[in-house]
């Protein structure tokens, strides 16, 4: 999945196929409409982002999406 998002005042590309996967976490169980799964990535430019997908009542109800993170947020996400 490739998406463009504004981050640090610039339009940047976040591509899950060309980035390094750093970890995955899931919330809820299979079939839970509020459940979702997030995967942390780092791209070649050194930016971190989370790609998520989930059920109809989850934060990712509109479909798959990416959310850029700062280095500090990525470290907290992995902890």
C-alpha positions in Angstrom: 0.0 0.0 0.0 1.3 3.4 -0.9 -0.1 6.6 0.5 1.0 10.3 0.6 0.6 12.2 3.9 1.8 15.5 5.2 4.5 15.1 7.8 6.9 17.8 9.2 5.3 20.3 6.8 6.1 18.3 3.7 4.1 15.8 1.6 5.8 12.4 2.0 5.2 9.0 0.5 4.8 6.0 2.8 5.0 2.7 1.0 4.6 -0.6 3.0 6.1 -2.7 0.2 9.4 -0.8 0.1 9.8 -0.2 3.8 11.2 -2.3 6.6 8.6 -3.9 8.9 9.6 -3.4 12.6 6.7 -5.0 14.5 3.0 -5.9 14.6 0.3 -5.7 17.3 -3.3 -6.6 17.3 -6.2 -5.3 19.4 -9.3 -7.5 19.9 -10.0 -10.9 18.5 -10.9 -12.2 15.1 -14.4 -11.1 14.1 -14.5 -8.3 16.6 -15.9 -5.2 14.8 -13.8 -2.9 17.1 -10.6 -4.9 16.6 -7.7 -3.8 14.5 -4.1 -4.7 13.6 -1.2 -2.2 13.3 2.2 -2.7 11.7 5.2 -0.4 12.4 7.4 0.4 9.4 10.5 2.5 8.7 11.1 3.7 5.2 14.5 4.3 3.5 14.4 8.0 4.4 14.3 7.0 8.1 10.7 8.0 8.7 8.5 5.8 10.8 4.8 5.0 10.2 2.1 2.7 11.3 -0.2 0.9 8.7 -3.5 -0.3 10.2 -6.5 -2.2 9.2 -9.6 -3.2 11.2 -13.2 -3.9 11.7 -16.2 -1.6 11.1 -16.1 -0.1 14.6 -12.3 0.3 14.7 -10.2 3.5 14.1 -9.5 2.0 10.7 -13.1 1.5 9.7 -12.7 3.4 6.5 -10.1 0.9 5.3 -6.4 0.6 5.5 -4.5 3.7 6.4 -1.1 4.9 7.4 -0.1 7.3 10.2 3.3 8.9 10.3 5.2 8.8 13.7 8.1 10.7 15.2 11.1 8.7 16.3 10.0 9.0 20.0 6.5 7.8 19.2 8.0 4.8 17.3 10.2 3.9 20.3 7.1 4.1 22.6 5.1 2.0 20.2 7.7 -0.8 20.3 7.9 -0.8 24.1 
